[in-house]
Amino acid sequence: MKITLLNPLEVDEKIIIDNKNKLEEAGHEFVFYDDIAKDDQEIINRLSDSDIAIITNKQLSADVINACKNLKMIDVAFTGVDHVDLKAVKENNIKLLNASGYSDDSVAELVIGLSLAIMRKFDQNRKNIFEKTNFPLMGETLKNKKFGVIGTGRIGKKLIEMLKVFNCQILAYSRSEKEEIRNMGVKYVDLDTLLKESDLISLHIPNNENTKNFLDKSKLDLLKDQAILINCARGPVVDNEYLAKILNEGKIRAGIDVFDMEPPLPDDYPLRNAKNVILTNHVGFYTKEAMENRAEIVFNNLYEYLKGNIVNEIKL
């Protein structure tokens, strides 16, 4: 089979070369690129005769998928797959695998980092130092705060483990409640209760047709005064225009890593100009350790597939 690594995995090239040699010794062809294709036509050129594509978090359109008639499997080096045209994948009977779990620690740690940055007023500190302002800098501790976790999959569970160290009182909401989460001393509640009672809230749900604007105006209005909303999940699961409005009104605070599109953000994007928010550049997943984890997972997906086994499949 011909296997193409479409985009860089951002790991030591030795890892790529070692896997290339292993695959070629087994009789397969392996091609990799160290840059990102600039448009759909370049992607088609790279994948036109490939049986398997390893991709990252860059868009894979229906035009590309439909044009690459040999594709049998797409190995996504990412947890979410909303950047792939799932309809075209299904129509072309292509297997779709992901790298679930590769960045659990990285994302959970950023949630903690954003929470602390907001509570300890990092933005205001910087302005006082460099802009000669005089913001009051008394902060808050995370210890003993009531922390709501929406979604108790792998990342939600990892966050809960970290929050236990801070002695937070943890509330959870999930469409599928898990006994292992309850055994950690976590209380499941309905969504409205979590939103009304939590001092901090973190989202850990996917972006799909059922979760778009999951936190809409009616839900955001339930947040208590000065609550902190953290979104390191997916941008479209929140009504970001209304979120910006209540941030500007000073009702709540937020730490946001994901948006309705990939940065750079347009000048008129509401959250770009909002007050009381710390923004990061969709870097929740992006650590050295996570990149190494995902390379290991996607190559394992590949080797298992070549042996006739399917792991980490996204069911369509």
TORKOL-4160 file (C-alpha; in steps of 0.2 Angstrom, whole numbers, padded with zeros to 4 digits, m for minus):
316
<pt num="1" X="0000" Y="0000" Z="0000"/>
<pt num="2" X="0005" Y="0018" Z="m0002"/>
<pt num="3" X="0004" Y="0028" Z="0014"/>
<pt num="4" X="0006" Y="0047" Z="0014"/>
<pt num="5" X="0009" Y="0058" Z="0029"/>
<pt num="6" X="0001" Y="0074" Z="0022"/>
<pt num="7" X="0007" Y="0086" Z="0035"/>
<pt num="8" X="0021" Y="0087" Z="0048"/>
<pt num="9" X="0019" Y="0078" Z="0064"/>
<pt num="10" X="0031" Y="0090" Z="0073"/>
<pt num="11" X="0042" Y="0076" Z="0081"/>
<pt num="12" X="0060" Y="0072" Z="0079"/>
<pt num="13" X="0063" Y="0066" Z="0060"/>
<pt num="14" X="0071" Y="0051" Z="0067"/>
<pt num="15" X="0054" Y="0045" Z="0072"/>
<pt num="16" X="0047" Y="0047" Z="0055"/>
<pt num="17" X="0062" Y="0039" Z="0046"/>
<pt num="18" X="0062" Y="0024" Z="0058"/>
<pt num="19" X="0043" Y="0021" Z="0054"/>
<pt num="20" X="0047" Y="0024" Z="0035"/>
<pt num="21" X="0060" Y="0011" Z="0035"/>
<pt num="22" X="0049" Y="m0002" Z="0045"/>
<pt num="23" X="0035" Y="0001" Z="0033"/>
<pt num="24" X="0046" Y="m0001" Z="0017"/>
<pt num="25" X="0054" Y="m0017" Z="0024"/>
<pt num="26" X="0036" Y="m0024" Z="0025"/>
<pt num="27" X="0033" Y="m0020" Z="0007"/>
<pt num="28" X="0024" Y="m0003" Z="0008"/>
<pt num="29" X="0028" Y="0014" Z="0001"/>
<pt num="30" X="0029" Y="0028" Z="0013"/>
<pt num="31" X="0029" Y="0047" Z="0008"/>
<pt num="32" X="0030" Y="0061" Z="0020"/>
<pt num="33" X="0030" Y="0080" Z="0018"/>
<pt num="34" X="0038" Y="0093" Z="0030"/>
<pt num="35" X="0027" Y="0107" Z="0025"/>
<pt num="36" X="0008" Y="0110" Z="0024"/>
<pt num="37" X="m0001" Y="0109" Z="0007"/>
<pt num="38" X="m0006" Y="0127" Z="0002"/>
<pt num="39" X="m0023" Y="0122" Z="m0006"/>
<pt num="40" X="m0035" Y="0108" Z="m0010"/>
<pt num="41" X="m0026" Y="0105" Z="m0027"/>
<pt num="42" X="m0009" Y="0102" Z="m0019"/>
<pt num="43" X="m0017" Y="0090" Z="m0006"/>
<pt num="44" X="m0025" Y="0080" Z="m0021"/>
<pt num="45" X="m0008" Y="0080" Z="m0029"/>
<pt num="46" X="0000" Y="0072" Z="m0013"/>
<pt num="47" X="m0014" Y="0060" Z="m0010"/>
<pt num="48" X="m0020" Y="0055" Z="m0028"/>
<pt num="49" X="m0013" Y="0038" Z="m0028"/>
<pt num="50" X="m0012" Y="0035" Z="m0009"/>
<pt num="51" X="m0021" Y="0021" Z="0000"/>
<pt num="52" X="m0019" Y="0028" Z="0017"/>
<pt num="53" X="m0018" Y="0046" Z="0022"/>
<pt num="54" X="m0011" Y="0052" Z="0039"/>
<pt num="55" X="m0017" Y="0070" Z="0042"/>
<pt num="56" X="m0016" Y="0082" Z="0056"/>
<pt num="57" X="m0029" Y="0096" Z="0060"/>
<pt num="58" X="m0029" Y="0104" Z="0043"/>
<pt num="59" X="m0045" Y="0104" Z="0033"/>
<pt num="60" X="m0049" Y="0089" Z="0022"/>
<pt num="61" X="m0063" Y="0094" Z="0010"/>
<pt num="62" X="m0076" Y="0083" Z="0001"/>
<pt num="63" X="m0067" Y="0089" Z="m0015"/>
<pt num="64" X="m0051" Y="0081" Z="m0010"/>
<pt num="65" X="m0059" Y="0065" Z="m0003"/>
<pt num="66" X="m0069" Y="0062" Z="m0019"/>
<pt num="67" X="m0054" Y="0065" Z="m0030"/>
<pt num="68" X="m0043" Y="0053" Z="m0021"/>
<pt num="69" X="m0051" Y="0037" Z="m0027"/>
<pt num="70" X="m0038" Y="0025" Z="m0019"/>
<pt num="71" X="m0041" Y="0031" Z="m0001"/>
<pt num="72" X="m0046" Y="0017" Z="0010"/>
<pt num="73" X="m0041" Y="0024" Z="0027"/>
<pt num="74" X="m0038" Y="0041" Z="0035"/>
<pt num="75" X="m0028" Y="0041" Z="0050"/>
<pt num="76" X="m0031" Y="0058" Z="0059"/>
<pt num="77" X="m0017" Y="0064" Z="0071"/>
<pt num="78" X="m0029" Y="0073" Z="0081"/>
<pt num="79" X="m0044" Y="0069" Z="0093"/>
<pt num="80" X="m0058" Y="0079" Z="0084"/>
<pt num="81" X="m0062" Y="0075" Z="0066"/>
<pt num="82" X="m0074" Y="0090" Z="0062"/>
<pt num="83" X="m0061" Y="0097" Z="0050"/>
<pt num="84" X="m0064" Y="0081" Z="0039"/>
<pt num="85" X="m0079" Y="0080" Z="0028"/>
<pt num="86" X="m0087" Y="0066" Z="0036"/>
<pt num="87" X="m0101" Y="0064" Z="0023"/>
<pt num="88" X="m0088" Y="0061" Z="0009"/>
<pt num="89" X="m0079" Y="0049" Z="0020"/>
<pt num="90" X="m0094" Y="0039" Z="0023"/>
<pt num="91" X="m0100" Y="0040" Z="0005"/>
<pt num="92" X="m0083" Y="0033" Z="m0001"/>
<pt num="93" X="m0083" Y="0019" Z="0012"/>
<pt num="94" X="m0066" Y="0025" Z="0020"/>
<pt num="95" X="m0061" Y="0020" Z="0037"/>
<pt num="96" X="m0058" Y="0035" Z="0049"/>
<pt num="97" X="m0047" Y="0033" Z="0064"/>
<pt num="98" X="m0041" Y="0046" Z="0077"/>
<pt num="99" X="m0028" Y="0049" Z="0090"/>
<pt num="100" X="m0039" Y="0050" Z="0105"/>
<pt num="101" X="m0030" Y="0053" Z="0121"/>
<pt num="102" X="m0014" Y="0060" Z="0115"/>
<pt num="103" X="m0016" Y="0077" Z="0123"/>
<pt num="104" X="m0026" Y="0073" Z="0138"/>
<pt num="105" X="m0013" Y="0080" Z="0150"/>
<pt num="106" X="m0009" Y="0095" Z="0139"/>
<pt num="107" X="m0027" Y="0101" Z="0137"/>
<pt num="108" X="m0031" Y="0098" Z="0156"/>
<pt num="109" X="m0015" Y="0107" Z="0161"/>
<pt num="110" X="m0020" Y="0122" Z="0150"/>
<pt num="111" X="m0037" Y="0123" Z="0158"/>
<pt num="112" X="m0029" Y="0124" Z="0175"/>
<pt num="113" X="m0017" Y="0137" Z="0168"/>
<pt num="114" X="m0030" Y="0148" Z="0161"/>
<pt num="115" X="m0040" Y="0146" Z="0177"/>
<pt num="116" X="m0025" Y="0152" Z="0188"/>
<pt num="117" X="m0021" Y="0166" Z="0175"/>
<pt num="118" X="m0038" Y="0173" Z="0177"/>
<pt num="119" X="m0040" Y="0171" Z="0196"/>
<pt num="120" X="m0022" Y="0179" Z="0198"/>
<pt num="121" X="m0026" Y="0193" Z="0185"/>
<pt num="122" X="m0011" Y="0190" Z="0174"/>
<pt num="123" X="m0018" Y="0202" Z="0161"/>
<pt num="124" X="m0020" Y="0216" Z="0174"/>
<pt num="125" X="m0003" Y="0213" Z="0181"/>
<pt num="126" X="0005" Y="0215" Z="0164"/>
<pt num="127" X="m0004" Y="0231" Z="0161"/>
<pt num="128" X="0001" Y="0238" Z="0178"/>
<pt num="129" X="0019" Y="0234" Z="0174"/>
<pt num="130" X="0020" Y="0240" Z="0156"/>
<pt num="131" X="0006" Y="0252" Z="0154"/>
<pt num="132" X="0007" Y="0261" Z="0170"/>
<pt num="133" X="m0011" Y="0257" Z="0175"/>
<pt num="134" X="m0017" Y="0254" Z="0192"/>
<pt num="135" X="m0028" Y="0239" Z="0192"/>
<pt num="136" X="m0031" Y="0231" Z="0209"/>
<pt num="137" X="m0022" Y="0214" Z="0209"/>
<pt num="138" X="m0030" Y="0205" Z="0224"/>
<pt num="139" X="m0033" Y="0187" Z="0217"/>
<pt num="140" X="m0042" Y="0171" Z="0222"/>
<pt num="141" X="m0036" Y="0154" Z="0225"/>
<pt num="142" X="m0042" Y="0138" Z="0216"/>
<pt num="143" X="m0043" Y="0129" Z="0232"/>
<pt num="144" X="m0061" Y="0124" Z="0238"/>
<pt num="145" X="m0069" Y="0132" Z="0223"/>
<pt num="146" X="m0084" Y="0123" Z="0215"/>
<pt num="147" X="m0078" Y="0118" Z="0198"/>
<pt num="148" X="m0090" Y="0111" Z="0185"/>
<pt num="149" X="m0084" Y="0099" Z="0172"/>
<pt num="150" X="m0095" Y="0097" Z="0156"/>
<pt num="151" X="m0090" Y="0081" Z="0148"/>
<pt num="152" X="m0082" Y="0067" Z="0157"/>
<pt num="153" X="m0072" Y="0058" Z="0144"/>
<pt num="154" X="m0054" Y="0056" Z="0144"/>
<pt num="155" X="m0049" Y="0074" Z="0145"/>
<pt num="156" X="m0063" Y="0078" Z="0158"/>
<pt num="157" X="m0057" Y="0064" Z="0168"/>
<pt num="158" X="m0039" Y="0070" Z="0168"/>
<pt num="159" X="m0045" Y="0087" Z="0173"/>
<pt num="160" X="m0054" Y="0080" Z="0187"/>
<pt num="161" X="m0039" Y="0071" Z="0193"/>
<pt num="162" X="m0029" Y="0087" Z="0193"/>
<pt num="163" X="m0043" Y="0097" Z="0202"/>
<pt num="164" X="m0043" Y="0085" Z="0216"/>
<pt num="165" X="m0026" Y="0091" Z="0221"/>
<pt num="166" X="m0033" Y="0108" Z="0223"/>
<pt num="167" X="m0047" Y="0102" Z="0234"/>
<pt num="168" X="m0060" Y="0108" Z="0222"/>
<pt num="169" X="m0078" Y="0103" Z="0225"/>
<pt num="170" X="m0081" Y="0095" Z="0208"/>
<pt num="171" X="m0098" Y="0095" Z="0199"/>
<pt num="172" X="m0100" Y="0085" Z="0183"/>
<pt num="173" X="m0112" Y="0084" Z="0168"/>
<pt num="174" X="m0112" Y="0071" Z="0154"/>
<pt num="175" X="m0124" Y="0063" Z="0143"/>
<pt num="176" X="m0117" Y="0046" Z="0148"/>
<pt num="177" X="m0112" Y="0046" Z="0167"/>
<pt num="178" X="m0098" Y="0035" Z="0172"/>
<pt num="179" X="m0096" Y="0025" Z="0188"/>
<pt num="180" X="m0077" Y="0028" Z="0188"/>
<pt num="181" X="m0080" Y="0046" Z="0189"/>
<pt num="182" X="m0092" Y="0044" Z="0204"/>
<pt num="183" X="m0079" Y="0034" Z="0212"/>
<pt num="184" X="m0068" Y="0049" Z="0212"/>
<pt num="185" X="m0080" Y="0058" Z="0223"/>
<pt num="186" X="m0088" Y="0068" Z="0209"/>
<pt num="187" X="m0106" Y="0072" Z="0209"/>
<pt num="188" X="m0116" Y="0072" Z="0193"/>
<pt num="189" X="m0129" Y="0085" Z="0192"/>
<pt num="190" X="m0140" Y="0092" Z="0178"/>
<pt num="191" X="m0133" Y="0105" Z="0166"/>
<pt num="192" X="m0143" Y="0119" Z="0173"/>
<pt num="193" X="m0138" Y="0115" Z="0191"/>
<pt num="194" X="m0119" Y="0115" Z="0186"/>
<pt num="195" X="m0120" Y="0131" Z="0177"/>
<pt num="196" X="m0129" Y="0140" Z="0191"/>
<pt num="197" X="m0118" Y="0133" Z="0205"/>
<pt num="198" X="m0101" Y="0132" Z="0198"/>
<pt num="199" X="m0087" Y="0145" Z="0201"/>
<pt num="200" X="m0078" Y="0139" Z="0186"/>
<pt num="201" X="m0084" Y="0129" Z="0172"/>
<pt num="202" X="m0074" Y="0119" Z="0159"/>
<pt num="203" X="m0080" Y="0112" Z="0143"/>
<pt num="204" X="m0075" Y="0095" Z="0136"/>
<pt num="205" X="m0087" Y="0090" Z="0123"/>
<pt num="206" X="m0085" Y="0088" Z="0104"/>
<pt num="207" X="m0091" Y="0099" Z="0090"/>
<pt num="208" X="m0105" Y="0091" Z="0080"/>
<pt num="209" X="m0123" Y="0094" Z="0075"/>
<pt num="210" X="m0130" Y="0091" Z="0092"/>
<pt num="211" X="m0118" Y="0102" Z="0102"/>
<pt num="212" X="m0117" Y="0118" Z="0091"/>
<pt num="213" X="m0121" Y="0132" Z="0103"/>
<pt num="214" X="m0123" Y="0120" Z="0117"/>
<pt num="215" X="m0120" Y="0135" Z="0128"/>
<pt num="216" X="m0132" Y="0147" Z="0120"/>
<pt num="217" X="m0139" Y="0163" Z="0127"/>
<pt num="218" X="m0151" Y="0154" Z="0139"/>
<pt num="219" X="m0138" Y="0143" Z="0146"/>
<pt num="220" X="m0124" Y="0157" Z="0148"/>
<pt num="221" X="m0137" Y="0168" Z="0157"/>
<pt num="222" X="m0137" Y="0154" Z="0171"/>
<pt num="223" X="m0119" Y="0157" Z="0176"/>
<pt num="224" X="m0117" Y="0166" Z="0192"/>
<pt num="225" X="m0109" Y="0183" Z="0193"/>
<pt num="226" X="m0090" Y="0183" Z="0191"/>
<pt num="227" X="m0090" Y="0164" Z="0186"/>
<pt num="228" X="m0076" Y="0159" Z="0175"/>
<pt num="229" X="m0079" Y="0149" Z="0159"/>
<pt num="230" X="m0065" Y="0139" Z="0151"/>
<pt num="231" X="m0066" Y="0133" Z="0133"/>
<pt num="232" X="m0052" Y="0122" Z="0127"/>
<pt num="233" X="m0064" Y="0110" Z="0118"/>
<pt num="234" X="m0072" Y="0117" Z="0102"/>
<pt num="235" X="m0076" Y="0135" Z="0098"/>
<pt num="236" X="m0094" Y="0132" Z="0090"/>
<pt num="237" X="m0101" Y="0124" Z="0106"/>
<pt num="238" X="m0103" Y="0141" Z="0113"/>
<pt num="239" X="m0113" Y="0156" Z="0107"/>
<pt num="240" X="m0097" Y="0166" Z="0106"/>
<pt num="241" X="m0106" Y="0182" Z="0101"/>
<pt num="242" X="m0117" Y="0182" Z="0116"/>
<pt num="243" X="m0102" Y="0176" Z="0127"/>
<pt num="244" X="m0092" Y="0192" Z="0121"/>
<pt num="245" X="m0107" Y="0203" Z="0126"/>
<pt num="246" X="m0108" Y="0197" Z="0144"/>
<pt num="247" X="m0089" Y="0197" Z="0146"/>
<pt num="248" X="m0090" Y="0216" Z="0140"/>
<pt num="249" X="m0103" Y="0219" Z="0153"/>
<pt num="250" X="m0092" Y="0212" Z="0167"/>
<pt num="251" X="m0105" Y="0198" Z="0171"/>
<pt num="252" X="m0092" Y="0183" Z="0170"/>
<pt num="253" X="m0074" Y="0180" Z="0165"/>
<pt num="254" X="m0067" Y="0168" Z="0153"/>
<pt num="255" X="m0052" Y="0159" Z="0146"/>
<pt num="256" X="m0054" Y="0153" Z="0128"/>
<pt num="257" X="m0042" Y="0143" Z="0117"/>
<pt num="258" X="m0054" Y="0139" Z="0103"/>
<pt num="259" X="m0065" Y="0149" Z="0092"/>
<pt num="260" X="m0077" Y="0148" Z="0078"/>
<pt num="261" X="m0063" Y="0147" Z="0066"/>
<pt num="262" X="m0044" Y="0145" Z="0067"/>
<pt num="263" X="m0033" Y="0160" Z="0072"/>
<pt num="264" X="m0028" Y="0173" Z="0066"/>
<pt num="265" X="m0045" Y="0180" Z="0071"/>
<pt num="266" X="m0054" Y="0193" Z="0060"/>
<pt num="267" X="m0053" Y="0211" Z="0067"/>
<pt num="268" X="m0072" Y="0211" Z="0070"/>
<pt num="269" X="m0073" Y="0194" Z="0079"/>
<pt num="270" X="m0082" Y="0197" Z="0095"/>
<pt num="271" X="m0070" Y="0188" Z="0107"/>
<pt num="272" X="m0055" Y="0196" Z="0100"/>
<pt num="273" X="m0060" Y="0213" Z="0107"/>
<pt num="274" X="m0069" Y="0207" Z="0122"/>
<pt num="275" X="m0065" Y="0212" Z="0140"/>
<pt num="276" X="m0062" Y="0200" Z="0155"/>
<pt num="277" X="m0055" Y="0186" Z="0144"/>
<pt num="278" X="m0038" Y="0178" Z="0141"/>
<pt num="279" X="m0036" Y="0171" Z="0124"/>
<pt num="280" X="m0024" Y="0158" Z="0118"/>
<pt num="281" X="m0020" Y="0152" Z="0101"/>
<pt num="282" X="m0028" Y="0135" Z="0100"/>
<pt num="283" X="m0013" Y="0127" Z="0109"/>
<pt num="284" X="m0022" Y="0116" Z="0122"/>
<pt num="285" X="m0015" Y="0101" Z="0113"/>
<pt num="286" X="0001" Y="0108" Z="0108"/>
<pt num="287" X="0016" Y="0102" Z="0118"/>
<pt num="288" X="0031" Y="0092" Z="0114"/>
<pt num="289" X="0025" Y="0077" Z="0124"/>
<pt num="290" X="0008" Y="0077" Z="0116"/>
<pt num="291" X="0016" Y="0078" Z="0098"/>
<pt num="292" X="0026" Y="0062" Z="0103"/>
<pt num="293" X="0011" Y="0054" Z="0110"/>
<pt num="294" X="0001" Y="0057" Z="0094"/>
<pt num="295" X="0014" Y="0050" Z="0083"/>
<pt num="296" X="0015" Y="0034" Z="0093"/>
<pt num="297" X="m0004" Y="0032" Z="0092"/>
<pt num="298" X="m0006" Y="0036" Z="0073"/>
<pt num="299" X="0008" Y="0024" Z="0068"/>
<pt num="300" X="0000" Y="0011" Z="0080"/>
<pt num="301" X="m0017" Y="0014" Z="0071"/>
<pt num="302" X="m0008" Y="0011" Z="0055"/>
<pt num="303" X="0001" Y="m0005" Z="0059"/>
<pt num="304" X="m0014" Y="m0012" Z="0067"/>
<pt num="305" X="m0024" Y="m0008" Z="0051"/>
<pt num="306" X="m0011" Y="m0016" Z="0040"/>
<pt num="307" X="m0013" Y="m0032" Z="0051"/>
<pt num="308" X="m0032" Y="m0032" Z="0048"/>
<pt num="309" X="m0037" Y="m0024" Z="0065"/>
<pt num="310" X="m0046" Y="m0007" Z="0067"/>
<pt num="311" X="m0042" Y="0003" Z="0083"/>
<pt num="312" X="m0048" Y="0021" Z="0087"/>
<pt num="313" X="m0061" Y="0020" Z="0073"/>
<pt num="314" X="m0073" Y="0035" Z="0072"/>
<pt num="315" X="m0090" Y="0027" Z="0068"/>
<pt num="316" X="m0100" Y="0036" Z="0055"/>
